[in-house]
Amino acid sequence: MNHPNTAIGSVRTLLRNTAAALALATAGLCAAPPALALTIANVDVPGQQSVAGRDLVLNGAGLRQRFVFHVYVAALYRPKPSRDAEEILNSQEPQMLRLTLLRDINSKALTDALNDGLKANCTEAELKDMAATIDHFEAFMKTGGEGASGDRVEMIFNQGTVSVSFKGKALGEVKDPRFATALLKVWLGAHPAQESLKAALLGQESKSN
């Protein structure tokens, strides 16, 4: 025969275990579902990335086209999804924009395209104030060399600093909040590189294909 104290102890243990299991189940129900991965132009776009010790989720992704050519697949990652371009442009939290090339392109051509985007979304006065920063950015971007289909450009935005890597190699960084916002405007500004790509990065038109 079991001692009464032993039986009571067993009941208490069972109750504690049941409560713990219910708490875990409730937490699982309340947790946000993981972002879904996408496939765009045969490029696999992960649903999550880790940046600066933070887990980021896919905000949106889309295809950059120029005339009839597919240029790259862009994917934006944030701590939490947002469809508000202004919130993203002014965020101080870690964010990452990843470009997966779909054709051969050298770093100079890519830099020239980014410069065109800066000019389209900044006033002459803003560009003049950021001239030294832009020169620094151009200098390290041009060290990237040739890029081929499948190569990736990754731009990490964190507290006003932009860090860039190309083909897995760190190219450099810019510590200028004005420039960080201006660079994101190339895709999310009033005059983006491509309106449909802006919508896709904001999670409005992303879809697998």
N, C-alpha and C positions, 0 to 999 in steps of 0.2 A: 504494500500500500504506500502511495506517495505521501510524504509529509505535507500538511496543509500549506506551510510556508513555501515549499517547493512549487506547489500548484499555483499559488498566488504569483510567485516570481515568474513562472512560465506565462501566465496570462498577461502580466505587465510587459514582458518582452514581446509577446505577440502584438499587443496594442501599440507598442513603440514602433515595431517594424511596419505595422499596417499604416500608421500615421506617416512614417517616413516615405513609404511607397506612394501614398496619396499625395504628399507634398511634391514628390518628383513628377508624378503624373500631371499635377496641376501646373507645375512650372513648364512642363513640356507643352501643355495646351496654350499657355500664355506667350511662349517664346515666338518671336517672329520667324516665319518660314525662311529657309535659306534661299538666296537669289538663284534663279534658274540659269543654267549655262545656255548659251546660244551657239548656233552655227550660221555664219554669214559668209557668203562667197567661199565656201569650203574652209573657212577659218574657224576653229573652235575657240569660243570666247568663254573662259571660266566664269562661274558665278561669284567667286570670291578671290580676293588677293590679300596679302599681308604687307603692310607698309608701316614703317616706323613703330613696329610693335603693336599695330592696330589691325584688326580684321576688317577689311573693307568689302562691301557688297557691290555688285554690278548695278550701276544706276541706269545705264542704257548703252547701246552699241549700234553702229550703223556703218554703211558703206560710203566712202568718199569716191565720187566719180568725177572725171574731167572729160567732157565730150563723151565719147563712147568707151573710154578706158576706165577700168577699175584701178584706183590708185592705192588705197589702203582701207583696212577695217579699223575703225576707232572704237575704243571701249573706255568708258568712264567709271571709276570706282570711288565710292564714298563710304563714310561710316554708316550713314542712313540714306536711303533713296530720297531724292528731291526732284520735283519738276519745275522748281523755281530757279531760273537762270541767275537772277541777282543773288540769291542765297549762295549758290555755288561759286559765283565769281568773287564774292566777298568772304567766303569761309576761311577760317584760320585752322581748320581741322585738316588732317592728312587726306589728300585726294590723289588719284593717279589717273593719267590719261595714257592709254597704251595704243600705239599705232602699229598694226601688222601690215607690212608692205605686200602689195600684190603685183608689183612690177619692179624691175631694176631701176634704182634711182641713187644718185650720189648725194652726199650730205650738203653740198653747195646748192643743188636744186631744191632740196627740202628746206634749207635755210632761206632761200629766196622766196619760196612759197609762204613761209611763216612771216617774213618781212612784209609781203603783200597784205597778209591778214592784219598785221599790226597797223599798217598805214590806213587800212579800210576802217578800223575801229578806234583809232586815236586821233586827236587833233594834232596839228603841227606843233603846238606848244608842248603837248604831252610828249611827243616824240623827241623834241629838243631837250626836254628835261631828263629824258631817259637815254640820251644819246650814248653816254659812256657805258651804261648797262647793256644796251643793245649791241654795241661794239664787242663787249666782252662775250656776250651770248653767241654772236656770229663767229667769233674767233674759235671758241671751243667746239661749236657745232661743225665747223668745216674740217675738224680733225677726224671726223667719223669715217671718212672715205666712202667707198662704194657700198651700196646696199642692194640686196637681191630680194626677190620674192620670198616671203617667209620671215625675213628679218624684222626685228621689232625696235621701235623707239618708245622708251618709257619716260614720261615726265611726271615727277612727283612734286606735288605742291603741298607745302607744310609751313604754316605760320609765316607766310610771305617769302619763303625760299623756294626756288625751283631747281630741282636736281634732274639732270638728263642723262640717260644711258642709251647706247645704240649698239645693237648686236651683243647685248650683255656686258658691254664695257662702259664704265662711267666716263662721261665726257667732261662734266663740270657742273657748277651750280651758280645761281644768281641769287643774291640776298637783297631783294628789292620788292616790297609788297606791290608797288605800282606796276612793276613789270609782270609779276605773277598774275595779277588781274588782267593786264593787257594781253598776255599770252593766251589765257583761257578764252578771251573774247574772240580770238581767231576762229573758234568753234561755236562759242555761245553768246557772242556779242550781237549788237544790233545789225551788223553786216557780216554774218558768218561766212565761212568758206562755202557752205552749202546748207540751205535752209532745211532740207530733209534730214541731213546729218545732225543738225542742231536738235531737231525734234526727236531723233532717235536717241541721242545722248541724254536727253531729258526724260527718256523712258516713254515717249509718246508714240513711237513708231517702231521700236525694236522688235524684230521677229526673226525666227529661224528660217533659213531658206537653203 
